[in-house]
Amino acid sequence: MITRRQLLQIAGCAAAAIGAPPAGAASLGASLVGAPPVSAAGARGLVLRHLVTGERLEVELGLDGYLSAAIMGRIETLMRDPATDARGHIDPQLIRRLLQTAVAWTPWPVYDVLDAYRSASRAAGAGLHAQGRAIDLRLSGVACADLAASAVALGQGGVGYYRAADFVHLDTGAPRRWQG
């Protein structure tokens, strides 16, 4: 079984190896299921790049600011547990947080996903990751310390800044913050 530390090391190596995103990545018209529209002016969509699997997904918001169930399904596929290939429900509020957190920098944030959903076989102690309510990531072109500060300023959910490993943990749990 792959440990979290090993996964982060793999992700770091993958990040170095991944160059430009693959041509022809899907552009998707979308809406956010179960969440109000993103209120940040200019937020149009986001790009998710999974550093372990190498997959890339562009999610374009529709005029109503919501994501359809089909788009959430594609997000859940990308954010599946790469160690087991198991897919779980991803909280739509988590995607909303990604958009809100990055709006200060760009209406099209590009997130590098290190870890999201964790299956039952490796979820012991994984908490919100096992519930599809947490993600470990970086925002392309933005220092992780700045990303964490932006997320904390929203006053929503958990924000962990892991300086040594250079990533930010975001979740839809109770508002709190920490450094690892």
C-alpha atoms as one frame of an Amber mdcrd trajectory, in Angstrom:
protein
   0.000   0.000   0.000   1.305   3.427  -0.922   1.680   5.891   1.961   0.745
   9.565   1.854   4.427  10.512   2.021   5.230   8.248  -0.943   2.285   9.698
  -2.876   3.526  13.246  -2.281   7.036  12.249  -3.373   5.616  10.688  -6.540
   3.557  13.820  -7.131   6.635  16.001  -6.768   8.501  13.914  -9.341   5.494
  13.947 -11.643   5.246  17.722 -11.346   8.813  18.063 -12.521   8.196  15.679
 -15.396   4.953  17.215 -16.636   5.497  19.904 -19.206   2.753  21.600 -21.185
  -0.723  20.121 -20.769  -1.765  17.638 -23.425  -3.297  19.153 -26.527  -7.012
  18.694 -26.996  -7.946  18.626 -23.305 -11.700  18.625 -22.942 -13.373  21.997
 -22.543 -16.597  21.572 -20.682 -19.613  23.831 -20.314 -20.671  23.437 -16.723
 -22.633  24.341 -13.641 -22.004  23.639  -9.906 -24.413  21.045  -8.485 -25.741
  21.823  -5.029 -23.841  25.089  -4.602 -24.738  28.696  -5.217 -23.090  30.471
  -8.129 -19.542  31.644  -7.635 -19.863  35.233  -6.524 -16.363  36.311  -7.492
 -16.559  38.586 -10.504 -14.669  37.223 -13.467 -14.511  33.569 -12.349 -15.100
  31.631 -15.574 -13.729  28.194 -14.924 -10.737  26.222 -13.772  -8.222  23.660
 -14.906  -7.369  20.609 -12.815  -4.144  18.713 -13.478  -3.584  15.558 -11.450
   0.155  15.278 -10.861   0.093  11.541 -10.163  -2.052  10.384 -13.099  -1.113
  13.149 -15.546  -4.787  13.773 -16.354  -6.066  17.258 -17.146  -9.608  18.631
 -17.098 -10.873  22.086 -18.078 -14.142  23.062 -16.449 -15.868  26.096 -17.933
 -18.654  27.617 -15.875 -21.971  28.180 -17.571 -23.719  31.545 -17.369 -25.627
  30.356 -14.298 -22.391  29.543 -12.427 -23.337  25.928 -11.659 -21.784  22.573
 -12.598 -23.873  19.740 -13.971 -23.887  16.236 -12.547 -22.019  15.061 -15.690
 -19.210  17.556 -15.085 -19.044  16.638 -11.404 -18.698  13.020 -12.569 -15.651
  13.973 -14.660 -14.195  15.868 -11.702 -14.758  12.805  -9.484 -12.978  10.634
 -12.053  -9.962  12.948 -12.130  -9.882  13.231  -8.322 -10.169   9.472  -7.754
  -7.710   7.639  -5.511  -4.758   6.882  -7.836  -3.456   4.172  -5.507  -6.632
   2.068  -5.861  -8.393   3.697  -8.846 -11.496   3.988  -6.610 -13.775   6.922
  -7.283 -15.850   8.667  -4.635 -18.251  11.578  -4.361 -16.539  14.995  -4.390
 -18.273  17.795  -2.500 -19.299  20.489  -5.036 -18.525  23.112  -2.389 -14.875
  22.083  -2.665 -14.847  23.083  -6.344 -16.535  26.365  -5.418 -13.771  27.029
  -2.877 -11.128  26.468  -5.553 -12.726  29.128  -7.746 -13.190  31.621  -4.926
  -9.675  31.152  -3.583  -7.978  31.845  -6.917 -10.113  34.716  -8.208  -7.608
  37.333  -6.984  -5.089  36.022  -9.515  -7.000  34.743 -12.509 -10.476  33.907
 -13.821  -8.997  30.593 -15.092  -6.977  29.061 -12.242  -4.807  26.041 -13.048
  -4.624  23.751 -10.046  -2.116  20.948  -9.673  -3.835  18.219  -7.647  -1.602
  16.052  -5.466  -4.303  14.208  -3.535  -8.085  14.378  -3.242 -10.421  11.412
  -2.641  -8.956   8.553  -0.590 -10.590   5.142  -0.762 -11.485   3.036   2.264
  -8.374   0.882   1.828  -6.107   3.845   2.555  -8.538   6.185   4.255  -7.647
   5.275   7.842  -7.200   8.637   9.462  -7.845  10.413   6.154 -10.896  12.237
   7.511 -12.348  14.629   4.976 -10.320  13.159   2.090 -12.278   9.910   2.544
 -15.510  11.916   2.344 -14.477  13.735  -0.856 -14.356  17.011   1.055 -10.587
  17.708   0.968  -7.849  18.280  -1.571  -4.078  18.813  -1.490  -2.869  21.076
  -4.297  -0.891  23.957  -5.702  -2.064  26.891  -7.848   0.110  27.365 -10.910
   2.107  30.598 -10.758   1.152  31.369  -7.137   3.273  30.712  -4.052   1.616
  28.187  -1.744   1.912  30.634   1.177  -0.116  33.172  -0.837  -2.660  30.535
  -1.859  -3.113  29.515   1.781  -3.499  33.158   2.865  -6.159  33.716   0.212
  -8.065  30.619   1.338  -7.852  31.642   5.004  -9.195  35.116   4.134 -12.405
  33.503   2.848 -13.090  32.182   6.355 -14.455  28.872   5.032 -13.316  25.354
   5.795  -9.896  24.077   6.706  -6.655  25.411   5.274  -3.350  23.682   5.894
  -0.080  25.027   4.533   2.688  22.432   4.202   5.769  24.522   3.538   8.355
  21.725   3.345   6.305  19.717   0.825   5.082  22.924  -0.886   1.336  22.314
  -1.044  -1.916  23.544   0.462  -4.699  21.428   1.925  -8.233  22.810   1.452
 -11.401  21.236   2.818 -15.070  21.968   3.402 -15.009  21.167   7.108 -15.192
  23.639   9.969 -13.117  26.823   9.536  -9.605  26.255  10.920  -6.003  26.615
   9.838  -2.649  24.962  10.490   0.856  24.526   9.177   2.494  21.184   8.623
